[in-house]
Amino acid sequence: MRSSLVYTLFFSPIFTALAAPSNWHEITRDVDWEAELIGRNEENALAPRARTEKSIDAVFKSLGKQYFGTCADSSLLNNAQNAEILKADFGQLTPENSGKWDTTESSRDKFNFAGLDTLVNWAQTNDKLVRGHTTVWHSQLPSWVSSISDKATLTTVIQNHVKTEIGRYAGKILQWDVVNEMFDESGGLRSSVFSKVLGEDFVRIAFEAARAADPKAKLYINDYNTVEKGSNYAKTTGMIKYVKKWIAAGVPIDGIGAQAHLMAGESKNVPASLAALCAAASECALTEIDIVNAAAAEYVQTIKACVDIANCVGVTVWGVRDPDSWRASNNPLLFNSAYATKPAYAALVQTLGALSPASTAAAAAKPTL
């Protein structure tokens, strides 16, 4: 069983509108309500409650999508409870921090892939896909990179970094966030060492190096506040304009990643915004979803936006349980501190599970590496 009696008796009627069972007193007579309500037992003060829900990854794939994923790194892969949920409920892993520049090349030409190797190897062992994240980003950037002022030097540094990181995992990673968070809120280029020294040409330089390093990987440009604020938001329209221009010029951008770090109430903006972004590239994905307070209806609206778009290939929730989220105080994820599913998980399984591939957008092709 994967679901507590609390869900069966209290939350399920919200979605199914079924009356309480006639044998209510027989069902509830011997229940330890403290254990059911807060997930406690004598052996483990935070024992996860059992569940009956199907795997959300399996449900999502049944609708023709490639994966329902999450992020992790070595410490969480070595956490037995976390790893069990990754195996059961998610089909793709994104490295939360182990693929970023300050970790992989903190000093010039001195590379460290220990953490990323661990994640990729774990994913392969457990038959999970991987999204690479991220090669060129203004944040978590070593000072030796941010201090470069010469065009030729920065070009070479970008090419070498991208070639080395992506090339190491050629044939093992489905998608790469090649360039991350390069737009400002007005829809122009964010001020960074890359844009200051190279202008927008750093995008071409990075994507061409990525394509050469792994011709089969899908190459993404990824950003936040692109679905959160509405389809007419300047950052959204700016991203669309630039991506269309770059693709037309031959820059090998395969996909647009929309992070979807949502405040409460913002899910209503996702369907139209995501549809506009997805129309600008051959494929797209929701890449870092978390929603303040994790309301069930908001998670359903956000995830279903991808289901309804033919070239939206997958979604990634940015973490498994609330305490491990970068927004922990907002309780934005699908599992609570006891690794028990929250109402949003059950709502997703029920709502998406009621759909059929024929009633959704055209199925995405099964990924091959």
WOGIVEN-V83253 format. One record per backbone hydrogen bond with DSSP energy under -1.0 kcal/mol. NH is the residue of the N-H (numbers start at 1). CO is the residue of the C=O. Records with the same first field share a line. If there is no record, write none. Layout:
BEGIN
NH=CO  CO
END
This chain:
BEGIN
8=4
9=5
10=6
12=7
14=11
15=12
16=12
17=13
27=23
28=24
29=25
31=28
33=31
36=32
37=33
38=34
39=35
41=44
47=44
51=1  2
59=55
60=56
61=57
62=58
63=60
64=61
65=60
66=313
69=315
70=92
72=94
77=73
78=74
83=79
84=80
85=81
86=82
87=83
88=84
89=85
90=86
91=68
93=129
94=70
96=72
100=97
102=140
103=100
104=100
105=101
110=107
112=104
117=113
118=114
119=115
120=116
121=117
122=118
123=119
124=120
125=121
126=122
127=124
128=123
129=91
131=93
132=175
135=177
136=178
145=142
146=142
147=143
148=145
154=150
155=151
156=152
157=153
158=154
159=155
160=156
161=157
162=158
163=159
164=160
165=161
166=162
167=163
168=164
170=167
172=169
174=130
175=130
176=218
177=132
178=176  220
179=220
180=136
181=222
184=188
187=184
190=182
196=192
197=193
198=194
199=195
201=198
202=199
203=200
205=201
206=202
207=203
208=204
209=205
210=206
211=207
212=208
213=209
214=210
218=174
220=176
221=255
222=179
223=257
233=230
237=233
238=234
239=235
240=236
241=237
242=238
243=239
244=240
245=241
246=242
247=243
248=244
249=245
250=247
251=246
253=251
254=219
255=219
256=283
257=221
258=285
259=223
262=260  290
266=263
269=266
270=267
273=269
274=270
275=271
276=272
277=273
278=274
279=275
280=277
283=254
284=311
285=256
286=314
287=258
288=259
289=316
290=260
291=332
292=262
293=330
294=291
299=295
300=296
301=297
302=298
303=299
304=300
305=301
307=303
308=304
309=306
312=309
313=284
315=67
316=286
317=69
318=289
319=317
322=335
324=321
325=322
328=325
330=327
331=328
335=320
336=340
339=336
342=334
345=342
346=342
347=343
348=344
349=345
350=346
351=347
352=348
353=349
354=350
355=352
359=356
360=357
361=307
364=64
END
